[in-house]
Amino acid sequence: MSNHTQRVVRVAEPNTQSASDLFIDPEYPIPSFSNNNNIPQALIKVYYTALNRADIMQRNGKYPPPPGSSPILGLEVSGYIEKFSTNSHEENGFKVGDRVMALVEGGGYSEFCIAPITQLFHCPKELSLKEASAIPEAFLTAFQCFFKIGKLFQRKGDLNVLIHAGASGVGLALIQLCKLSGLCSNICVTCGSNDKGEYCKTFGATHYVNYKEHAKWSERLSELLTEKTEVVPLIDYILDPIGGNHYLEQDVQVARLDAVIIGIASMGGASATIDLSQMLRKRLSIQYSTLRNRSPQYKAELFTEFQDYIKDAFVTKKLIPNIDRVFKMEDVSKAHEYMEQNKNNGKIILEIRHEE
């Protein structure tokens, strides 16, 4: 490996369904700065990256990177700033050598990665780089869904929210953000085991439904909240990464007047039939959203709003990045297989370099 190359994780066969087709290329070029959007950039020496469902979708050929982005997997990293595109030692409050975490459009599974400075966070000394790598994509996606898109702050409080896949990285982040708001009376989740449900409660969830025990989770949720066995419209905000007929139909049933349903994936199916008469009567809003292909200006605004909201919450432990397991870079195939088995509570981390 020369001074101009690095180790990265690549996919042996494009659009592969197999995690075993991931391999390490030891001679991949270190990325160069671009002049896109006239936003200064930072080259980050990566120590850790975190897995996201989008990585598996990209590996499968179902989620291509935005134009101009790195084809390498990985949407969030932590590490040290190596240099800036402006050749200065300091830029926008960041300095060469600073410990940072970053949201990126791609390139996280590599030893060096480029990020716009508007998508960097300082890593507090109270957090390890390992912990920091679990924050950007999960917490910003969660914040975007209910707080930026859903405008939760404009509600008067006493809200009931429902978070599907509650034990996922985004799910656990959103549980904590809802609790931090002080506006949510009931924070409900669905998950695949009672252990996962109890785990969600340690982060602030008030109720959980094990969907493997209750396929008609809407009935069980109504029973938990009202002690009634029929479905009751009680929920103001729903985060749904599952979709498909089975989930979206029940989302509409449990949603109350002016509820907001936000989808971020379609793991349960890409099509669904919706009762439009219910949507009309309840004045429901359904919006699907991604973060990766948003404009740099949107992301910069989101970063500012998020930081204004959380303040020092990671330092005071009001917000906690959750890590389920750490895999070495060489074990990236095992990491993907583990995520595909849906065993994780929180984030799966890939160690690119070890932090002493």
N, C-alpha and C positions, 0 to 999 in steps of 0.2 A: 504494500500500500504506500503510495507516494504522498507528498504534501498536498496534492490536488485531488486525491481520491479518498473515499470513506467506505465504511461498511453500511449497507442498507439491506432491508428485507424486501425481496422482490417475489413476484409470482411466476412460477415456471411456465405454467400454461394459462394464457388469458381466459378469463371467464370460467375459472375452475370452481367446481363444487367441493373440492378436497383441500382441507387445510394442509395436507402433506405436500402440496405443491408450492408452499412457501419456502424460500431458501435465502441464505445470506450471500449477497454479492460483495466481495471485499474490494472491488476496484471501481466503484460507482463514483462519478464526478461529484465533488462538493458543489452545492448550488451557488449560482451567481446572483447578484442583486439585479433587479429589474427596475425600470422607471415607471411601472404601472401606477396610475392614480396619483403620482407625485407625493406619495407618503413615504417618509424615511423608513428604512427597513433595518432589522438587526439579524446578524448571523448568530445563531444560538448553538453552543456546544451542548448537545443533548445528553442528559443523564437518564431520564425516564420518559416514557410515553404511556398513554392509557388506551386500552381497547374500547372501541365503540361498535355498535351493530352496523354502522355505516361501513366499517372496515370489511366486515364479512360480505356485505352487499356489494361493495366495490370489487372484492376478490371474485365474487360470483358474476360480475359483469352487469349488475343491476343498478349501480349507483356510480356513474363515471364522475371523475373530478371535474370541477368547473374549468372552462377554457383558461389556459395560461397557468394553471396550478400544477404542482408536482404530481406525477403519477404514482409516487410512493404512498403507501398507506400511512395513516396516522393523522389525527386532527387536533392533538394537544400534546404539549411537551413541557418539561421543566429542565433547567440547566443554567448555563452562564453565558452572558453576552460576550461574544468574541470580537465583533466589530460592527460598525454602522455603515450603511450605504453612503452616508455623507462624509465618511473618513474623519469625522470628529470623535473626540473622546467621550462626549456627553451629548445626549439628544433627548429632549422632551422629558427631563427628569430621570432618565436612565443613563448609566455610565458603563463603559466597558468593564467587564468583570462582575457586574451585578448578578445576583441570583434572581431568576425570573421564572414565571410560568407563562405559557402563550397558547393562544388559539390559532391554529393554522388551517389552511385549505387542503393540506396534504404535506407529506414529507416527514411525518413524525417518527416513522420506523427507521431512523437513520442517525448517524453520529453527529451530523450537522443539519440544521434546518433554518429556513428564513421565515421571519414573521414581521408584519408591519408593526411599527412601534405603538400604534393605536390599539394593538391586540396583545399587549404585554401587561402583566401584573408583576409588581415586586413580590418576591417571596419573603414573607416575614421570617425573622430568625426563629420564631416559635414553631415553624413548620419545616419538616425535612423536604428535600426535593422530591422524594418519593410521594409524600402526601400531596405536595403541590401539583404533581402531574395529574391527580385525580379530580382537580377542580374545574379547569376552564370549560370544557365542552359540557359536562354534566350540569354545573351550576348555571352557566349562561343559557343553556337550552331551557332549563327549568324556569329561570327568571323570565326569559322571553315569553314563554307560553302563557303563564297566568298573569304576569305583572305588566309586560309591555303590550302583548297582543290582547290579552283578556282584560287589561285595565282593572285589575283587582283592587287597586288603591282607590278607585272611584266609587267602590261599594261602601256601605255604611257599617259593615261588620256582621257578626253572627252568621257567617257563611258556612255552608257545608261543601266540602270538596271531595272529589274521588280521583284517585291516582291509580291507574292500572299499571301492572308490573312494578309494584311499590318497592320491591327490594333491588331494583336495578339502580345503576348509578344516578340516572336522572330522577328516578322515583324517590330515592333517599334524599337527594338534594332538594327536591320540591317539597317533600314533607317538612324539612327544616325551614325552608324559606316561608312556607305558609305559617308555621308555628311562630317564626320571628315576626311576622306581620301583626300578630295579635288580632287579626280580623276573622279567623277561622275557628268556629266552635267545634266542628267535627272534621277531622282529617281522616278520610277512609281510603283503604287501599285494597286491591285484589292482588293475590300472589299464589304461587304454586304449592305452598306447604304451610303448615301451622308454624313451623320453626321460623320461616321467613316472615310470617305475619307478626309473630312476637318480636322478631328483630326490628321490624318497622316501628313497632310501638316504642322501642327504646329511643327512637329518634323523633318521636312526637305524634305518630299515628294514633288515633283514638279507637278505630275499629278496623278489622280486616276480614276479608272473605277468602277462603281457600277455594279457588275456582275448580280444583280437582275434586273437591267434595261437593261443591254446589255449582253445577254447570249453569243453572239459572241463578247467577250471583245476584241479580237485581232483587229477587225475592228475599234472599238471605240478608242483603243489605237493608232492605226495608224493615225486616224483622229486628235487626240489631238496633236500628234507629227509632223504631216506633212500636215494636212488639206486635206489629201486624204482619200477617203472612202474605197479603197481597202487595203488589208493587206500589210504592207510594212515591210521587214526584217530590224529591227533597234536595237534590243536588244543584248547586250553583255553578260549579266549575268541574270539568272532567278532562283529565289528560288521558288520551287513548293512543298508545303505540301499537295496539293489536288490530283494531279495525275489523273488517269482514262483517258479514251479516250477523253473526252470533253476538258480537260485542256492540256494534253500533246500534242495533235495534234496542238492546237493553239500555244503552246510554240515553237514548231518546226517551225511553220509558221512565227512567229515574230522574231525568232532568226536570227542574221546576221552571217557573215563568222567568224568561229572560236569561236562561242558563247559557253558558258558553262551553262548547265541546271543542277541544283542540287535539288534532291528530298529528303525530310526529313519525309514524311508520305504519306499515300494514302487514304485520307479522301473521295476522289471522286471515288474510285474504285481501286482494286488491279491489274487490267489488262488493257492494252491499245494496240491499233494498231498504229504503227509508220510508216511514209513514209520514208523508208531507203534511197531512192534516194535523198530526200531533205537533210538528214543527211550527206550523202556522198558529195553532192555538196557544202554544207556549212561547212564541216569539223566540225560537232557539237560533243560536248562531253556531255553525260548524265551520271550522277553518283548519286546513292542513298546512303545516309549515315546516321548513327546514332552516337551519342556520348557516350551513356551509356555503350556499350560493348567494347569500345576502351581500349587498354592496359594502365596500370598505367604510363608507360613511355611516351606513346603518350599524355596522358592528362597532364602530368608534362610539356612536351614541349609546348603544347597548352597554358597552363597557363602562361608560361614564355613569349611566343610570344605575347599573349594578353596584358599582363602587360607592356611589352616594347612598344606596340603600343599606348595604351590609356594613359599611364603615369598618370597624375593627372586629367584626364578629368571628373571624377565623382565629384571631389572637385570643379573644376572650372565651373561645370554645362554644359560643352560641351556634356556630356552624362548624361541622366536622366533616372533612373529606373522608369518605369511607373506602377502605381498601380490603378487598376479599383475598386476593392472592397476587403474588409477584412471580413472574417468570423471567428467566434469562432470555436475552435476545436470541440465543441459539435454540431456545425452546418455543419459538413463536408458533409453530404448528400446534403444539400442545395447548398453548394459550387460546388459540382460536377454537380448538376442539372443546375446550372447557367452557368457553362462552356459548358455543352451539348446544351444549348439554343443559344450559339454563341452571347451572348449579350455584352461580355466584350470588352473594349478597353484596352489592356495591361494585366497585371498580376492579377490573383486572389490569394489572400494571406490567409493562414490559421494561426490564432493566437494560438500558443500552450501555451505560457505564455505572459503576458502583460509587455511591457517595460515601466517603470516609466519615 
